């Protein structure tokens, strides 16, 4: 199931990888989320081999939900329009589904590609959790680009269409806490293309904020005492990361609210002493702090606002 929007440059390679599997897919669905580029033209060579659906632009979450409702297979394997499958991926997922009928969320490791070159693998950066899935999913989204049992996904509500970012993580949290289980194959059988735009500061801050929002939504679940304690711990940590990211961005942009944001970091509960002291120094001398952040980025290639790991 491929949800696409303005992906004319990559959609043909993506669809070809889904159709070129050693174990053919039951069906290949492409849900066009209101593209106005040449997506439809690029799909022309495949039209007799795919089911093409079109909707007005409502976002990737809504497009995926539509595809899941229209699908007829036992599992819906989610493929982003700018990524590609290795030829053996569906065969490996099918074997796992047969071997482990208790598993509702199936995935493999993935190559992380930048400009066509692999720079690492997903499991190197985000360890898959085997045993403590209901707790570990609060700390990190160890589920990425999965095949999900269609009936479970649809009956549990699918993706939250009100979320622009993080709707997948929120869904995996909800599914795991409804009794579903995730399984993985420790072999990279997908290529995830990391776009250059993901390095923009505003995108990183939006991603950090979205993670706070996802955990806030998760707090509404019926959790046991241990689960709620773990959730609150990770929620506090992510809120501190948002404060730091917003403060550093305001300093670097010479924003008029930079002093106020630095003070907020210094006063935040649970913030390490060293960070409190740096934040106070930044509040007193914001221009000096901005120059130091710029020097750090020039020396190391990045600021302390870490680029988000894909999920």
HUWO-V516122 format. One record per residue. N is the residue number from 1. RES is the residue in three letters. PHI is phi in whole degrees, -180 to 180 (none if undefined). OMEGA is omega in whole degrees, -180 to 180 (999 if undefined). D_CENTER is the distance of its C-alpha to the mean C-alpha in Angstrom with 2 decimals. Layout:
BEGIN
{{N	RES	PHI	OMEGA	D_CENTER} {N	RES	PHI	OMEGA	D_CENTER}}
END
This chain:
BEGIN
{{1	UNK	none	-175	16.63} {2	UNK	-115	172	15.50} {3	UNK	-93	-175	14.49} {4	UNK	-132	174	15.76} {5	UNK	-150	178	16.71} {6	UNK	53	-177	18.93} {7	UNK	-116	-178	17.98} {8	UNK	-58	-176	21.63} {9	UNK	-70	-173	21.40} {10	UNK	-122	-169	19.09} {11	UNK	-65	-178	19.49} {12	UNK	-66	179	22.69} {13	UNK	-64	179	21.43} {14	UNK	-61	-178	18.39} {15	UNK	-64	179	20.81} {16	UNK	-60	179	23.36} {17	UNK	-69	178	21.13} {18	UNK	-72	-179	20.56} {19	UNK	-82	-175	24.31} {20	UNK	-97	-177	25.40} {21	UNK	-88	177	24.50} {22	UNK	-66	171	27.16} {23	UNK	-115	-173	26.66} {24	UNK	-58	176	26.48} {25	UNK	-67	174	24.05} {26	UNK	-59	175	25.87} {27	UNK	-161	176	24.67} {28	UNK	-120	-180	22.22} {29	UNK	-104	173	21.04} {30	UNK	-120	178	19.88} {31	UNK	-107	-179	19.05} {32	UNK	-89	-176	19.83} {33	UNK	-88	175	18.48} {34	UNK	79	-180	21.62} {35	UNK	-63	176	21.57} {36	UNK	-119	178	24.67} {37	UNK	-92	-176	24.56} {38	UNK	-94	-178	26.01} {39	UNK	-54	-177	23.36} {40	UNK	-61	178	26.07} {41	UNK	-64	-178	28.51} {42	UNK	-69	179	26.21} {43	UNK	-87	-175	25.75} {44	UNK	-53	-179	29.56} {45	UNK	-66	-176	30.26} {46	UNK	-109	-168	28.01} {47	UNK	-61	179	29.03} {48	UNK	-83	-178	31.39} {49	UNK	-121	-179	28.76} {50	UNK	-131	169	25.81} {51	UNK	-103	-177	25.53} {52	UNK	-103	177	24.60} {53	UNK	-121	-180	23.63} {54	UNK	-132	174	23.52} {55	UNK	-140	171	22.65} {56	UNK	-62	-176	22.96} {57	UNK	-62	180	19.93} {58	UNK	-130	178	18.00} {59	UNK	105	-176	14.34} {60	UNK	-66	179	11.87} {61	UNK	-63	179	11.79} {62	UNK	-66	179	15.58} {63	UNK	-65	179	15.86} {64	UNK	-66	178	14.08} {65	UNK	-62	178	16.31} {66	UNK	-63	180	19.28} {67	UNK	-62	-180	18.74} {68	UNK	-66	179	18.49} {69	UNK	-69	-178	21.69} {70	UNK	-87	-178	23.49} {71	UNK	-68	180	22.60} {72	UNK	-124	180	25.38} {73	UNK	-80	178	24.08} {74	UNK	-70	179	23.49} {75	UNK	-122	173	19.85} {76	UNK	-110	180	17.37} {77	UNK	-94	-172	15.46} {78	UNK	-88	180	12.41} {79	UNK	-129	178	12.57} {80	UNK	-72	-171	11.05} {81	UNK	-69	178	14.19} {82	UNK	-107	178	13.98} {83	UNK	-112	179	13.36} {84	UNK	-140	174	16.22} {85	UNK	-91	165	17.29} {86	UNK	-72	-172	20.00} {87	UNK	-59	-175	23.11} {88	UNK	-93	-170	23.17} {89	UNK	-65	-178	19.71} {90	UNK	-66	176	20.91} {91	UNK	-63	-180	24.06} {92	UNK	-66	179	22.34} {93	UNK	-67	178	20.16} {94	UNK	-63	179	23.40} {95	UNK	-61	178	25.34} {96	UNK	-66	180	22.93} {97	UNK	-63	179	23.09} {98	UNK	-71	-178	26.88} {99	UNK	-71	-177	27.26} {100	UNK	-127	-179	25.13} {101	UNK	-67	178	25.75} {102	UNK	-84	-176	24.50} {103	UNK	-95	-177	20.85} {104	UNK	-108	-178	18.75} {105	UNK	-127	-175	15.30} {106	UNK	-114	177	15.77} {107	UNK	-152	173	13.81} {108	UNK	-127	170	14.98} {109	UNK	-66	-178	14.27} {110	UNK	-144	170	13.14} {111	UNK	-77	172	14.71} {112	UNK	-101	-174	12.97} {113	UNK	-108	171	15.19} {114	UNK	-125	-179	16.45} {115	UNK	53	175	19.21} {116	UNK	84	-179	19.85} {117	UNK	-114	177	20.28} {118	UNK	-68	179	18.35} {119	UNK	-116	180	17.62} {120	UNK	160	178	16.42} {121	UNK	-129	-174	14.69} {122	UNK	-59	-177	11.51} {123	UNK	-70	173	13.90} {124	UNK	-70	-176	15.82} {125	UNK	-104	-179	13.23} {126	UNK	-132	-176	11.61} {127	UNK	-69	176	14.51} {128	UNK	-74	-178	14.42} {129	UNK	-97	-179	16.44} {130	UNK	-93	-168	19.43} {131	UNK	-103	-172	21.59} {132	UNK	-104	-170	20.18} {133	UNK	-65	-177	17.10} {134	UNK	-66	177	17.75} {135	UNK	-89	-176	18.08} {136	UNK	-64	-178	15.60} {137	UNK	-66	174	12.60} {138	UNK	-72	-177	13.60} {139	UNK	-75	-175	13.56} {140	UNK	-154	177	10.32} {141	UNK	-87	-179	7.59} {142	UNK	-85	175	9.65} {143	UNK	-101	180	8.78} {144	UNK	-149	176	6.90} {145	UNK	50	-173	8.59} {146	UNK	-90	161	11.36} {147	UNK	-104	-176	14.69} {148	UNK	-117	176	15.49} {149	UNK	-62	-170	19.06} {150	UNK	-61	-178	19.74} {151	UNK	-64	180	22.22} {152	UNK	-65	-179	20.15} {153	UNK	-60	-177	17.10} {154	UNK	-70	-177	19.57} {155	UNK	-65	180	21.88} {156	UNK	-91	171	19.33} {157	UNK	103	179	18.28} {158	UNK	63	180	15.21} {159	UNK	-79	175	12.42} {160	UNK	-76	-174	13.61} {161	UNK	-75	176	14.62} {162	UNK	-82	-179	15.48} {163	UNK	-96	176	11.97} {164	UNK	-84	179	10.86} {165	UNK	-128	174	7.47} {166	UNK	85	-179	5.91} {167	UNK	-64	179	8.10} {168	UNK	-70	179	6.51} {169	UNK	-60	179	6.67} {170	UNK	-60	180	9.94} {171	UNK	-68	-180	11.17} {172	UNK	-66	175	10.93} {173	UNK	-59	-178	12.73} {174	UNK	-64	-179	15.22} {175	UNK	-68	-180	15.88} {176	UNK	-64	-180	16.51} {177	UNK	-81	173	18.77} {178	UNK	-94	177	20.55} {179	UNK	106	177	21.67} {180	UNK	-74	-179	19.30} {181	UNK	-137	-180	18.60} {182	UNK	-106	176	16.12} {183	UNK	-134	-175	17.61} {184	UNK	-140	174	16.72} {185	UNK	-110	-175	18.75} {186	UNK	-84	178	18.98} {187	UNK	-146	-178	19.34} {188	UNK	-74	-177	17.10} {189	UNK	-122	176	17.49} {190	UNK	-146	175	14.70} {191	UNK	-114	180	14.37} {192	UNK	-95	-178	11.10} {193	UNK	-88	178	12.52} {194	UNK	-89	-177	11.48} {195	UNK	-77	-180	13.18} {196	UNK	-60	-177	15.66} {197	UNK	-66	-178	14.69} {198	UNK	-71	179	11.60} {199	UNK	-89	-180	14.42} {200	UNK	-69	-176	15.96} {201	UNK	-58	-178	16.67} {202	UNK	-60	179	16.17} {203	UNK	-66	-180	12.57} {204	UNK	-67	179	11.96} {205	UNK	-66	177	13.99} {206	UNK	-61	179	12.27} {207	UNK	-65	179	8.90} {208	UNK	-64	178	11.24} {209	UNK	-64	-178	13.02} {210	UNK	-65	180	10.24} {211	UNK	-68	174	9.72} {212	UNK	-63	-179	13.47} {213	UNK	-61	180	13.59} {214	UNK	-62	-179	11.49} {215	UNK	-69	176	13.91} {216	UNK	-65	177	16.78} {217	UNK	-65	-180	16.22} {218	UNK	-63	-179	16.10} {219	UNK	-66	179	19.40} {220	UNK	-82	-179	21.09} {221	UNK	-70	177	20.84} {222	UNK	-82	-173	24.03} {223	UNK	-109	173	23.43} {224	UNK	-77	-176	26.05} {225	UNK	-60	-180	27.29} {226	UNK	-65	-180	25.46} {227	UNK	-63	-180	22.06} {228	UNK	-66	178	22.72} {229	UNK	-64	178	23.85} {230	UNK	-63	-180	20.75} {231	UNK	-61	-179	18.54} {232	UNK	-63	179	20.85} {233	UNK	-61	-177	20.79} {234	UNK	-72	177	17.05} {235	UNK	-66	178	17.17} {236	UNK	-63	180	20.07} {237	UNK	-62	-177	18.44} {238	UNK	-71	175	15.44} {239	UNK	-65	177	18.05} {240	UNK	-66	178	20.04} {241	UNK	-63	177	17.29} {242	UNK	-64	179	17.05} {243	UNK	-58	-180	20.85} {244	UNK	-64	-179	21.05} {245	UNK	-63	180	18.67} {246	UNK	-65	180	20.57} {247	UNK	-65	-179	23.84} {248	UNK	-64	179	23.33} {249	UNK	-64	179	22.25} {250	UNK	-63	178	25.33} {251	UNK	-64	-177	27.57} {252	UNK	-67	180	26.57} {253	UNK	-89	-177	26.99} {254	UNK	55	-178	30.30} {255	UNK	-74	-177	29.23} {256	UNK	-66	180	31.99} {257	UNK	-95	-176	29.90} {258	UNK	-62	-180	29.17} {259	UNK	-62	-178	31.93} {260	UNK	-62	180	30.83} {261	UNK	-68	177	27.23} {262	UNK	-65	177	28.69} {263	UNK	-64	179	30.98} {264	UNK	-61	177	28.17} {265	UNK	-65	-178	26.50} {266	UNK	-63	-176	29.94} {267	UNK	-95	-175	30.56} {268	UNK	-67	179	27.24} {269	UNK	-65	176	27.78} {270	UNK	83	-179	26.76} {271	UNK	-75	179	26.33} {272	UNK	-58	-176	27.99} {273	UNK	-59	-178	31.45} {274	UNK	-60	179	30.81} {275	UNK	-70	177	28.01} {276	UNK	-58	-178	30.32} {277	UNK	-66	177	33.10} {278	UNK	-65	179	31.10} {279	UNK	-66	177	29.90} {280	UNK	-63	178	33.56} {281	UNK	-62	179	34.69} {282	UNK	-66	178	32.18} {283	UNK	-66	180	33.52} {284	UNK	-79	-177	37.02} {285	UNK	-138	-175	36.37} {286	UNK	-62	-179	33.18} {287	UNK	-67	177	34.30} {288	UNK	-65	178	34.96} {289	UNK	-62	179	31.56} {290	UNK	-64	179	29.97} {291	UNK	-64	179	32.09} {292	UNK	-67	177	31.03} {293	UNK	-65	178	27.32} {294	UNK	-64	179	28.13} {295	UNK	-65	178	30.22} {296	UNK	-61	-180	27.48} {297	UNK	-67	179	25.11} {298	UNK	-65	-177	28.04} {299	UNK	-81	-173	28.83} {300	UNK	-108	-179	25.46} {301	UNK	93	177	23.37} {302	UNK	-155	174	20.93} {303	UNK	-89	180	21.46} {304	UNK	-78	172	20.56} {305	UNK	-80	-173	17.49} {306	UNK	-69	175	15.15} {307	UNK	-67	-175	12.59} {308	UNK	-65	172	9.05} {309	UNK	-79	-178	7.99} {310	UNK	-64	180	5.07} {311	UNK	-146	999	3.20}}
END
